[in-house]
Amino acid sequence: MTMTRMIAATIAVALAAPLSAPAMAQDETSEVHFPRGTTGTTMVGTVTGRDIHDYVIRAGAGQVMKVDMTGASSAYFNVLPPGSSGEAIHIGSTAGNHFAGTLSEGGAYKIRVYNMRAAAMRGQRSNFRLSITVTGHAGSTHGASGSHQPGAGMKGSIAGIQHMDGVAAFDELTSRGFRGVDSFSSGNTLYGIYYYAPTKLCVQTTSAGGEIVDIRDIQTHPNCK
């Protein structure tokens, strides 16, 4: 075979070979069921690259849900309320891998586990462990009149506080049942500590320029009691 024919044959084989497609994200959904007589369970799993794993748990309005995740530092979880198309009441990448709140409505909640962008881009495999509890009795969180009041149906929740005006955030947290237990400043940055006794939720707000730029569960503080 001449050199020209050998080169042509090599090119033909190369063109005929299928191109390797990038790995597609694999979405997985699991129903969460508690063992009989208990109020919680632990789920162990793995997300790789852009994979998403949804854990679906059914709970009633007025119940208290707590979720804690340990494992790879690249993995986080969001909590999506019933009927959500992506909007979350807890975003782990900004609020941390601990959630505790009184549920404002009954239905199927999703605990969505995912890798952070950098880890997802490089296809990282992240192992995690989720501890989930739901306590309390289901019941309406709205008043008999049905009128909406600030904080109605959001007792013990910090959803939507970030980016609020500092004064409005204080009023909103108070209406949601939080109690201000400490405050301090560093330069032009103000910090507030708030405690929600029913779930022992201790959060810190960070305010700059009159706006809440961060709010997170700090789990413990000398005055959170």
C-alpha positions in Angstrom: 0.0 0.0 0.0 1.4 3.4 -1.0 2.0 6.1 1.7 -0.8 8.2 0.2 -3.3 5.3 0.5 -2.2 4.6 4.1 -2.8 8.2 5.1 -6.2 8.2 3.4 -7.2 5.0 5.2 -6.2 6.5 8.6 -8.3 9.6 8.0 -11.3 7.5 7.0 -11.1 5.4 10.2 -10.8 8.6 12.3 -13.8 10.2 10.6 -15.9 7.0 11.1 -15.1 6.8 14.8 -17.9 8.3 17.0 -17.1 11.4 18.9 -17.1 11.0 22.6 -20.0 12.9 24.1 -19.6 14.8 27.4 -21.1 13.2 30.4 -24.7 14.1 30.9 -26.1 15.1 34.2 -27.9 12.3 35.9 -30.9 13.4 38.0 -32.1 11.0 40.6 -35.1 11.1 42.9 -35.7 9.2 46.1 -38.7 9.1 48.4 -37.9 9.5 52.1 -39.8 7.4 54.6 -39.1 7.4 58.4 -38.9 4.0 60.2 -42.2 3.4 62.1 -42.3 5.2 65.4 -39.5 7.6 64.6 -39.4 11.3 63.5 -36.2 11.1 61.4 -33.8 9.1 59.2 -30.4 9.3 57.6 -29.7 9.1 53.9 -26.3 8.3 52.4 -25.5 9.1 48.8 -23.1 10.4 46.2 -23.3 13.1 43.5 -20.9 13.2 40.6 -20.2 16.2 38.5 -23.4 17.9 37.5 -25.6 15.2 39.0 -28.6 16.2 41.2 -30.2 14.0 43.8 -33.6 15.0 45.1 -34.9 13.5 48.3 -38.7 13.9 48.5 -40.3 14.1 51.9 -44.0 14.8 52.7 -44.8 17.0 55.7 -47.6 19.2 56.9 -47.9 22.9 57.5 -46.8 23.8 60.9 -44.4 21.0 61.3 -40.7 21.6 62.0 -38.1 20.2 59.5 -34.4 19.9 60.3 -31.8 18.9 57.7 -28.1 18.5 58.3 -25.5 17.3 55.8 -22.0 16.1 56.3 -19.4 14.8 53.9 -17.6 16.3 51.0 -17.2 20.1 51.3 -18.1 20.5 47.6 -21.6 19.2 48.1 -24.6 21.3 49.3 -28.4 21.0 49.5 -31.3 23.3 48.8 -34.8 22.9 50.2 -37.6 23.3 47.7 -41.2 23.8 48.8 -44.2 22.0 47.3 -44.8 23.0 43.7 -41.5 24.8 43.3 -39.9 25.0 39.9 -36.5 25.7 41.4 -37.2 28.4 44.0 -35.8 27.4 47.4 -36.5 28.3 51.0 -33.0 27.3 51.9 -29.9 27.6 49.7 -27.0 25.6 51.1 -24.2 27.3 49.2 -25.1 30.6 50.9 -26.8 29.6 54.2 -24.7 26.5 55.0 -25.5 22.8 55.3 -27.9 23.1 58.2 -31.6 23.9 57.8 -34.3 24.2 60.5 -37.7 25.8 60.0 -41.4 25.6 60.5 -43.1 24.7 57.3 -45.6 27.2 55.9 -47.5 24.7 53.8 -48.1 21.0 53.5 -47.0 18.8 50.7 -43.9 17.2 49.1 -40.7 19.0 49.9 -37.5 18.3 48.0 -34.1 18.3 49.5 -31.9 18.8 46.5 -28.2 17.7 46.8 -25.7 19.0 44.2 -22.0 19.9 43.7 -20.8 23.4 43.7 -20.0 24.7 40.2 -16.2 24.2 40.2 -16.6 20.6 41.5 -19.4 19.9 39.0 -17.3 21.2 36.1 -14.4 18.9 36.9 -16.7 15.9 37.5 -15.9 15.5 41.1 -17.5 12.6 43.1 -18.9 13.8 46.4 -20.1 11.5 49.2 -22.6 12.9 51.7 -24.8 12.0 54.6 -28.2 13.7 55.2 -29.9 13.7 58.6 -33.6 14.6 58.3 -36.2 15.1 61.0 -39.8 16.3 60.9 -41.5 17.0 64.3 -44.6 18.6 65.6 -48.2 18.3 64.5 -49.5 19.4 61.1 -52.0 22.3 61.2 -52.8 25.5 59.5 -50.3 28.3 60.0 -52.7 31.0 58.9 -55.1 33.0 61.1 -58.8 32.3 61.0 -59.3 35.5 59.0 -57.0 34.3 56.2 -55.4 37.7 56.0 -51.7 37.9 55.3 -49.5 39.4 58.0 -45.7 39.9 57.9 -44.2 36.5 58.7 -47.4 34.6 58.5 -46.7 31.0 57.7 -43.0 31.5 58.1 -42.4 31.0 61.8 -38.7 30.0 62.4 -37.7 30.6 58.7 -35.0 32.9 57.5 -36.0 32.6 53.8 -36.1 35.9 52.0 -34.3 37.9 54.7 -31.1 38.4 52.8 -31.1 41.6 50.8 -33.8 43.2 52.9 -33.5 46.6 54.5 -31.9 46.2 57.9 -34.8 47.7 59.9 -37.4 45.7 57.9 -35.4 42.5 58.4 -35.5 43.1 62.2 -39.3 43.6 62.1 -39.7 40.5 59.9 -37.6 38.2 62.0 -39.5 39.4 65.1 -42.8 38.6 63.4 -41.5 35.1 62.6 -40.8 34.5 66.3 -37.1 35.3 66.5 -35.7 37.2 69.5 -32.7 39.5 69.1 -30.2 38.4 71.7 -27.0 40.2 70.7 -25.6 42.8 68.3 -22.1 44.1 67.6 -20.2 46.0 64.8 -16.9 45.9 63.1 -16.1 49.1 61.1 -19.2 49.8 59.0 -20.5 46.2 59.2 -23.3 45.4 61.8 -24.0 41.9 63.1 -27.1 40.7 64.8 -27.8 37.4 66.7 -31.4 36.1 66.7 -32.8 33.0 68.4 -35.9 31.0 67.6 -36.6 29.0 70.7 -39.0 26.3 69.4 -36.3 24.7 67.2 -33.3 26.2 69.0 -32.3 28.0 65.8 -29.5 30.5 66.3 -28.8 32.8 63.3 -26.5 35.7 62.6 -27.3 38.6 60.3 -24.6 40.7 58.6 -25.7 44.2 57.5 -23.7 46.7 55.4 -25.0 49.9 53.9 -28.4 49.4 55.6 -28.9 46.0 53.8 -28.8 42.5 55.1 -26.0 41.0 53.0 -25.9 37.6 54.8 -27.9 35.6 57.2 -26.9 32.1 58.4 -27.4 29.5 61.1 -24.5 29.7 63.4 -25.9 26.9 65.6 -24.6 28.2 68.9 -24.0 31.5 70.8 -23.8 32.2 74.5 -27.2 34.1 74.4 -29.0 31.5 72.2 -30.9 29.8 75.0 
